[in-house]
Amino acid sequence: MKNKLVSCGFLLVFVCSGLVIGCGTDSTKAKDDLATQEDSAISQDAQSDEDLSAPDDLLAQKDLPEGEDSTTEEDSGTHEPGFIAPDPATTFTYRLYSFEYGELGSYDVPGKFGIREDKFGHEYRRVELGDFSLDQVHGLIIWANHTAEGMETGGVEVYQGAHADEPSFAYFFEEPLSGSFLIEPGTTTQTQATGHFIIDEDEMPFEITLDYELVSLNETVEVPAGTIEGCIHYRFVENSTDLSDFGVDYWVKDHIGIVKATTVPGFEALELVDYVLP
């Protein structure tokens, strides 16, 4: 079980790693046509240059924070390195995809971008993805930081129908796992990390080697929220001595945060459904 749970969900960190989420809708589950969902949600293909002729940037349809320019990178032809994290007052809705009984279903869940807290011996932002007021929670709590320089993550708690105080499983790193947004796109760096996997009160140490690649500073992504242009695309590939190899792609956008992930801990894909800027 250890190998299955970690390998199917180790890298959200988001990551998601954690990153930026939150909107006030109840957790709902929808079982849609499998083929349609796989086409729209599980595609891991990066957008090509031809895709950059998509409709106007979604940000142009919503009010940007005061002083921000809505010009897309495709219009300007440039993209300044770095990343601007979302305002904590921004609200989000995300869609988590999950296979149950052989069918691909989904949960539309609220998210919340919290303040920095001490966790695992370091300070991270608490990012909630799920409605933690329910008796049975489907979602994640991610401990991570995103800045202009890049991202770092400390760990994640996964809830698969679990009580808000009792995650189905969790893992954390002894030192933050990081990736830079300031390196040349196409560059791959490697890092080693040690951490701990926790399930049913059992704690098991693990060691991993990760390849981090900054794929692009300017990609267009189609998600339920619409067409999001100017996304940063990065990738982690896990080469583990204890676990099976595993990879995941993320797309993040200034002021919005995570737009899409090809897989997240405990679930399949993650996509942005809606957001409201403060």
VMD Tcl script that draws the C-alpha trace (Angstrom):
set ca {
  {0.00 0.00 0.00}
  {2.84 2.36 0.78}
  {4.22 2.18 -2.77}
  {0.80 2.65 -4.35}
  {-0.25 5.65 -2.29}
  {3.00 7.55 -2.51}
  {3.74 6.88 -6.17}
  {0.20 7.87 -7.24}
  {0.40 11.09 -5.35}
  {3.78 12.14 -4.15}
  {4.32 15.27 -6.10}
  {1.57 17.72 -5.74}
  {3.26 19.73 -3.41}
  {2.03 22.11 -5.30}
  {2.10 22.70 -5.22}
  {-0.40 22.70 -5.51}
  {1.69 22.38 -4.62}
  {0.34 23.79 -3.30}
  {-0.32 27.14 -4.13}
  {-3.42 29.00 -4.16}
  {-6.81 27.77 -3.95}
  {-10.25 28.41 -2.57}
  {-13.91 29.13 -3.42}
  {-17.04 28.59 -1.38}
  {-18.92 25.72 -3.03}
  {-19.94 22.45 -1.40}
  {-17.89 19.37 -2.24}
  {-19.79 17.58 -5.03}
  {-19.15 14.45 -7.02}
  {-20.00 14.01 -10.67}
  {-19.49 10.87 -12.68}
  {-19.24 11.88 -16.32}
  {-18.45 9.97 -19.45}
  {-15.00 8.40 -19.00}
  {-13.71 9.15 -22.44}
  {-14.81 12.79 -22.28}
  {-13.25 13.29 -18.86}
  {-9.97 11.71 -19.93}
  {-9.79 13.97 -22.96}
  {-10.43 17.12 -20.93}
  {-8.77 16.34 -17.63}
  {-5.99 13.83 -17.89}
  {-4.17 15.11 -20.98}
  {-0.51 15.66 -20.16}
  {0.55 17.18 -23.47}
  {2.25 20.56 -23.22}
  {0.74 23.28 -25.41}
  {2.55 23.92 -28.71}
  {3.42 27.30 -30.19}
  {0.39 27.02 -32.47}
  {-1.84 26.79 -29.38}
  {-0.81 30.30 -28.39}
  {-3.36 31.78 -30.79}
  {-6.10 30.95 -28.29}
  {-8.83 33.47 -27.31}
  {-8.13 36.47 -25.09}
  {-6.38 35.80 -21.79}
  {-8.90 34.86 -19.11}
  {-7.44 37.60 -16.94}
  {-8.62 40.13 -19.47}
  {-12.18 38.98 -18.72}
  {-11.74 39.53 -14.98}
  {-10.54 42.56 -13.05}
  {-6.79 42.53 -12.48}
  {-5.31 43.89 -9.26}
  {-4.81 47.64 -9.51}
  {-1.77 48.62 -11.53}
  {-1.46 45.31 -13.40}
  {-1.31 45.17 -17.21}
  {-3.63 42.67 -18.91}
  {-1.34 42.41 -21.99}
  {-0.56 38.74 -22.64}
  {2.95 37.45 -23.16}
  {1.98 36.48 -26.70}
  {1.21 40.16 -27.38}
  {4.34 41.53 -25.75}
  {6.68 38.83 -26.98}
  {8.44 38.71 -23.61}
  {7.93 37.19 -20.20}
  {9.68 38.49 -17.14}
  {11.11 35.63 -15.05}
  {9.46 34.89 -11.76}
  {5.98 34.37 -10.39}
  {3.48 36.62 -8.60}
  {1.54 34.68 -5.97}
  {-2.23 35.18 -5.67}
  {-3.74 37.47 -3.09}
  {-4.87 35.41 -0.08}
  {-8.34 36.97 -0.49}
  {-8.73 35.37 -3.93}
  {-11.28 32.53 -3.98}
  {-11.07 29.43 -6.14}
  {-12.91 26.30 -7.17}
  {-10.97 23.27 -8.38}
  {-11.98 19.94 -9.86}
  {-10.33 16.80 -8.51}
  {-10.61 13.69 -10.67}
  {-10.64 10.24 -9.13}
  {-11.20 6.67 -10.31}
  {-13.84 4.86 -8.29}
  {-15.29 1.47 -9.15}
  {-13.54 1.59 -12.52}
  {-15.07 4.91 -13.53}
  {-13.60 8.40 -13.60}
  {-15.54 10.74 -11.31}
  {-14.83 14.24 -10.05}
  {-15.19 16.51 -7.04}
  {-15.60 20.29 -7.35}
  {-14.04 21.63 -4.17}
  {-13.32 25.03 -2.61}
  {-9.81 26.11 -1.78}
  {-8.16 28.46 0.65}
  {-4.78 30.16 0.52}
  {-3.72 30.56 4.14}
  {-1.05 32.38 6.10}
  {2.38 31.06 6.99}
  {2.46 28.52 9.79}
  {5.19 26.50 11.42}
  {5.05 22.95 10.07}
  {7.69 20.23 9.92}
  {10.20 22.61 11.49}
  {9.82 25.29 8.77}
  {7.33 28.01 7.81}
  {4.92 27.21 4.98}
  {1.61 28.51 3.77}
  {-1.33 26.25 4.51}
  {-3.25 25.63 1.29}
  {-6.59 23.88 1.70}
  {-8.18 22.16 -1.26}
  {-11.51 20.79 -0.09}
  {-14.43 21.57 2.20}
  {-13.07 20.82 5.67}
  {-16.39 21.63 7.34}
  {-17.82 18.31 6.09}
  {-17.81 15.06 8.06}
  {-16.11 13.31 5.14}
  {-13.52 15.36 3.29}
  {-12.26 14.75 -0.22}
  {-9.23 16.94 -0.77}
  {-5.77 18.00 0.33}
  {-3.87 20.25 2.68}
  {-0.60 21.36 1.09}
  {2.25 23.02 2.95}
  {4.20 25.10 0.44}
  {5.58 28.51 -0.53}
  {5.55 30.16 -3.97}
  {7.54 33.32 -4.64}
  {9.02 35.22 -7.57}
  {12.06 32.94 -7.36}
  {10.24 29.61 -7.42}
  {8.42 27.08 -5.28}
  {9.20 25.00 -2.23}
  {7.11 22.42 -0.48}
  {7.20 20.75 2.89}
  {4.51 18.10 2.61}
  {0.87 17.23 2.07}
  {-2.07 15.66 3.89}
  {-4.53 13.67 1.75}
  {-8.20 13.16 2.63}
  {-10.10 10.48 0.70}
  {-13.44 10.64 2.47}
  {-11.68 11.05 5.81}
  {-12.51 13.19 8.83}
  {-10.94 16.66 8.77}
  {-8.66 15.78 11.69}
  {-7.62 12.37 10.38}
  {-5.99 12.38 6.92}
  {-6.03 9.15 4.92}
  {-2.27 9.49 4.59}
  {0.40 12.19 4.65}
  {4.06 12.75 3.92}
  {6.60 15.47 4.67}
  {10.17 16.33 3.79}
  {12.89 16.91 6.35}
  {14.06 19.92 4.31}
  {11.95 21.92 1.80}
  {11.84 20.56 -1.73}
  {12.31 23.41 -4.20}
  {12.33 24.36 -7.89}
  {13.36 27.64 -9.51}
  {11.34 29.82 -11.90}
  {14.43 31.89 -12.77}
  {16.42 29.30 -14.72}
  {16.42 28.99 -18.52}
  {13.34 27.10 -19.81}
  {14.30 23.57 -20.76}
  {16.83 23.34 -17.93}
  {16.68 20.27 -15.68}
  {18.14 20.13 -12.19}
  {18.34 17.19 -9.80}
  {17.90 17.04 -6.05}
  {17.78 14.35 -3.39}
  {15.46 14.44 -0.42}
  {14.51 12.41 2.62}
  {11.09 12.39 4.17}
  {8.49 10.45 6.10}
  {5.29 8.75 4.94}
  {2.50 8.47 7.52}
  {-0.54 6.18 7.36}
  {-2.60 4.64 10.18}
  {-0.22 6.16 12.74}
  {2.70 4.28 11.15}
  {5.61 6.48 10.02}
  {7.98 5.20 7.36}
  {11.10 7.04 6.13}
  {11.83 7.31 2.41}
  {14.53 8.66 0.10}
  {13.93 10.09 -3.36}
  {15.82 11.65 -6.24}
  {13.89 14.25 -8.22}
  {14.48 15.77 -11.63}
  {12.96 19.26 -11.81}
  {12.47 20.87 -15.24}
  {11.25 24.38 -15.99}
  {9.49 23.49 -19.25}
  {8.22 26.92 -20.33}
  {7.46 30.41 -19.06}
  {4.63 30.94 -21.52}
  {2.03 28.29 -22.31}
  {-1.71 28.33 -22.93}
  {-3.91 25.84 -21.05}
  {-7.57 24.91 -21.58}
  {-9.39 24.15 -18.32}
  {-13.03 24.38 -17.16}
  {-12.32 27.98 -16.08}
  {-11.51 28.88 -19.70}
  {-8.38 29.60 -21.70}
  {-5.47 30.63 -19.47}
  {-2.52 32.12 -21.31}
  {1.00 32.96 -20.14}
  {1.30 29.98 -17.78}
  {4.54 28.76 -16.24}
  {4.91 25.03 -16.92}
  {7.18 22.92 -14.73}
  {7.68 19.20 -14.24}
  {8.92 16.84 -11.54}
  {10.10 13.30 -12.23}
  {10.72 11.09 -9.22}
  {13.50 8.51 -9.35}
  {13.20 6.65 -6.09}
  {15.19 3.92 -4.39}
  {12.13 3.06 -2.30}
  {9.23 3.83 -4.64}
  {8.33 3.42 -8.30}
  {9.33 6.23 -10.71}
  {6.67 8.89 -11.13}
  {6.24 12.23 -12.92}
  {3.80 15.14 -12.85}
  {3.35 18.42 -14.75}
  {2.07 21.71 -13.31}
  {0.87 24.91 -14.95}
  {0.71 28.06 -12.78}
  {-0.29 31.62 -13.58}
  {0.53 34.98 -11.97}
  {-2.19 36.13 -9.52}
  {-4.06 32.82 -9.97}
  {-1.59 30.15 -8.93}
  {-2.10 26.56 -10.00}
  {-4.16 26.15 -13.17}
  {-3.70 22.46 -13.88}
  {-1.80 19.41 -12.64}
  {-1.64 16.07 -14.41}
  {-1.90 14.24 -11.10}
  {-2.10 15.12 -7.40}
  {-1.60 13.05 -4.23}
  {-4.41 10.56 -3.71}
  {-6.29 11.63 -6.87}
  {-5.87 11.87 -10.61}
  {-5.77 15.28 -12.34}
  {-6.54 18.73 -10.94}
  {-8.05 21.61 -12.96}
  {-9.15 25.16 -12.22}
  {-12.93 25.61 -12.48}
  {-13.38 29.21 -11.34}
  {-11.70 32.01 -9.41}
  {-12.64 35.45 -8.14}
  {-9.97 38.12 -7.68}
  {-10.34 40.45 -4.68}
}
mol new
graphics top color blue
foreach p $ca { graphics top sphere $p radius 0.5 }
foreach p [lrange $ca 0 end-1] q [lrange $ca 1 end] { graphics top cylinder $p $q radius 0.2 }
display resetview
